[in-house]
Amino acid sequence: MIKINYDELTNLVKEYNDKKNACKPTTHYMKDFIGEGYDDFWKFKGRYRVCKGSRASKKSKTSALNFIVRLIQYPMANLLVVRKVYNTLKDSCYTELCWAIKRLQLDKYFLCKTSPLEITYLVTGQKIYFRGLDDPLKITSITVDVGCLCWMWLEEAYEINDENDFNMLDESIRGTVPEGLFKQITITLNPWNERHWIKKRFFDTEDKDILAKTTNYLCNEWLDEADLKVFENMKKSNPRRYQVAGLGNWGITEGLIYENWREEDFDINTIRHKYTLKSVFGLDFGYTNDETALFCGLCDEENKKLYVFDEIYKKGMSNEEIYTEIVKKGYQKERIRADCSEPKSIDRLISLGISNIRSCRKGKDSINNGIDYIQGFEIIISCKCRGFLKEISNYSWETDKNGRRTNVPCDKFNHLMDAMRYAMEEIIKGNNFSFN
């Protein structure tokens, strides 16, 4: 059983900083902090430690606790934490690691900074660095002050659709390490898409250097009755979602509505010079349970290409907040097609200054006809559009009671998908819609 002894911590402080502020000798066992279900994950020292899990499965908090303890155990180790987009790290991994430090009552030994985003173990000078794949040069150019960079934590790894991006990260953890130390990449993710490269590379193979495990809310002892009821209700009302968000199984993506898409790090200005493009913007309103979704695209109608270059994808946005975000992004003068079922919201945005927003058209066949038209395009998606990538890789046809696919889209992963259809009304012509 892994344990932390505060006598040992006191000796480390005296040895490295000649401090005499010893804390009270107490022994804490890790099960007191995280419960059970992660013993193999905690002890594994192979190259790849991969954990897919449902919501509330403890995977992120367990990882954070593990890394803090390991930094103390291995005084020459440093950690790099990576997500696809840098600005998502502060409210996710950084917050989890700061929580772990407080949970272990080690606040006095760590310095947590937000500018730049960094955590330092004051006893030795070891560091936790934070980087995003949206700035790859900052990943490959890290130089540590103490020891070596031997560990990486890749959180929300389902966001990384290009395996080559992972290969670049993998190659950054290289070189010799001191005796007794080891190199390791920890990958944590929600299993939204069974077609993701992570499944084939880590879960569909046997390799002694890979630990690939699945966890779910059932191993989380800290959930109360209200938390458990959420999952029990999901099990009854939405069994397909329960398999993924409840049990941590791979998302079933058979019957995807859009398959002709790819992720690409393109430059908008370069694209504009090469092709004749038309800006297309669509807005789908949400609030408490659903995301407000702004689709931002460039359509090359002649070559049947649709470039997705930006998005808004957030819950709990008031009309005033939607207006502020649109202005902040510089799209207030764009022609935006919005969900016609929200006329009051559209009128409010017009009064605030979004003067070119208009209601979309809807009819009994508009959804399927819009989908049919967009299926004729190759959809090229900017790597920063994480919400769009999540939705398009899961947006699928509904099944009937016998498991057969219908021609009705599932009513989930569809907010940006709907916004895309609204936006493309600017392009669709002729008899593509029925308004009967």
Secondary structure, 3 states (H helix, E strand, C coil): CCEEEHHHHHHHHHHHHCCCCCCCCCEEECHHHHCCCCHHHHHCCCCEEEEEECCCCCHHHHHHHHHHHHHHHCCCEEEEEEECCHHHCHHHHHHHHHHHHHHCCCHHHEEEEECCEEEEECCCCEEEEEEECCCHHHHHCCCCCCCEEEEEEECCHHHCCCHHHHHHHHHHCCCCCCCCCCCEEEEEECCCCCCCHHHHHHHCCCCCCEEEEEECHHHCCCCCHHHHHHHHHHHHHCHHHHHHHHCCCCCCCCCECCCCEEECCCCHHHHHHHCCCEEEEEEECCCCCCCEEEEEEEEECCCCEEEEEEEEEECCCCHHHHHHHHHHHCCCCCCEEECCCCHHHHHHHHHHCCCCEEECCCCCCHHHHHHHHHCCCEEEECCCCHHHHHHHCCCEEEECCCCCEEEEECCCCCHHHHHHHHHHHHCCCCCCCCCC
